[in-house]
Amino acid sequence: MDWRSECRIHPAPLGAGILLALYKERNEEIFEALKRERTDIESNLGVELEWERLPEKQASRIKQPEDIDRTITDLTADQRNHLVEWGVDAMDEFQEEFEPRLSALGSS
């Protein structure tokens, strides 16, 4: 299995954050395998993640939220720019952390 067919790393659709979305048949298996490594993953990223099962959507997600004190549209230009920079960095870190783990799961 190529993990890219079942997983996506992208900005969170609502609010501010980055998420790894798991889809299709193996989402629960992959989610549970990653969750067993939760302590190492969160330690490596330096943040606590939100681990969510979405059985009604046959999906799961692992999210790194970014706290903001208002809606994105109410942020100043500087705050939005900072959020974009944070998002780019966080997505890079997410990919570096999860890609090898997902590749290993895909070959098992």
C-alpha positions in Angstrom: 0.0 0.0 0.0 1.2 3.5 -0.8 0.2 5.4 2.4 -0.4 8.5 0.3 -3.6 7.0 -1.1 -5.1 6.8 2.4 -3.5 9.7 4.3 -3.2 13.5 3.9 -1.3 16.1 5.8 -3.0 19.5 5.4 -4.2 22.6 7.1 -7.2 22.1 9.4 -10.4 23.1 7.6 -11.9 25.0 10.5 -9.8 27.1 12.8 -6.1 27.1 12.9 -4.1 23.9 12.9 -2.4 21.1 10.9 -3.8 17.6 10.6 -3.1 14.2 9.4 -6.3 12.7 8.0 -6.6 8.9 7.6 -9.1 7.5 5.2 -10.4 4.3 3.7 -10.1 0.7 4.8 -7.0 0.8 6.9 -7.6 4.1 8.7 -8.3 2.4 12.1 -5.3 0.1 11.8 -3.0 3.0 10.9 -4.5 5.2 13.6 -4.0 2.6 16.3 -0.4 1.9 15.2 0.4 5.6 15.3 -1.4 6.0 18.6 0.8 3.3 20.1 3.7 5.7 19.3 1.9 8.7 20.6 4.4 9.5 23.4 7.4 9.5 21.0 5.5 11.4 18.3 4.4 14.2 20.7 7.8 14.3 22.3 9.5 14.7 18.9 7.1 17.4 17.8 7.1 19.1 21.2 3.3 19.4 21.4 0.3 17.5 22.5 -1.8 16.4 19.6 -5.6 15.8 19.3 -6.2 12.1 18.4 -9.8 11.7 17.0 -11.7 8.8 15.6 -14.4 9.7 13.1 -16.3 6.4 12.7 -19.3 8.1 11.0 -16.9 9.3 8.3 -14.8 6.1 8.2 -11.8 8.3 9.0 -9.5 9.3 11.8 -7.3 12.4 12.3 -4.4 13.6 14.3 -4.4 17.3 14.7 -2.0 19.9 16.0 -4.2 23.0 16.7 -2.8 26.5 17.0 -4.6 28.6 19.5 -5.7 32.0 18.3 -7.8 34.4 20.3 -10.2 35.3 17.6 -11.5 34.2 14.2 -8.9 34.1 11.4 -10.8 37.0 9.6 -10.4 39.2 12.7 -6.6 38.8 12.8 -4.3 41.6 11.8 -2.2 41.2 8.7 0.8 40.5 10.9 -1.1 37.9 12.9 -2.2 36.2 9.7 1.3 36.2 8.3 2.6 34.7 11.6 -0.1 32.0 11.4 0.8 31.1 7.8 4.5 30.9 8.7 3.6 28.7 11.7 1.5 26.5 9.4 4.3 26.0 6.9 6.7 25.1 9.6 4.2 22.8 11.4 3.4 21.0 8.1 7.1 20.4 7.5 7.5 19.0 11.0 4.4 16.9 10.7 5.6 15.4 7.4 9.1 14.7 8.8 7.6 13.0 11.8 4.8 11.0 10.1 6.1 10.1 6.7 8.6 7.5 7.8 6.1 6.0 10.2 3.4 5.8 7.5 5.9 4.4 5.0 6.9 1.7 7.5 3.2 0.9 8.1 2.6 0.7 4.4 5.2 -1.9 3.9 3.9 -4.1 6.6 
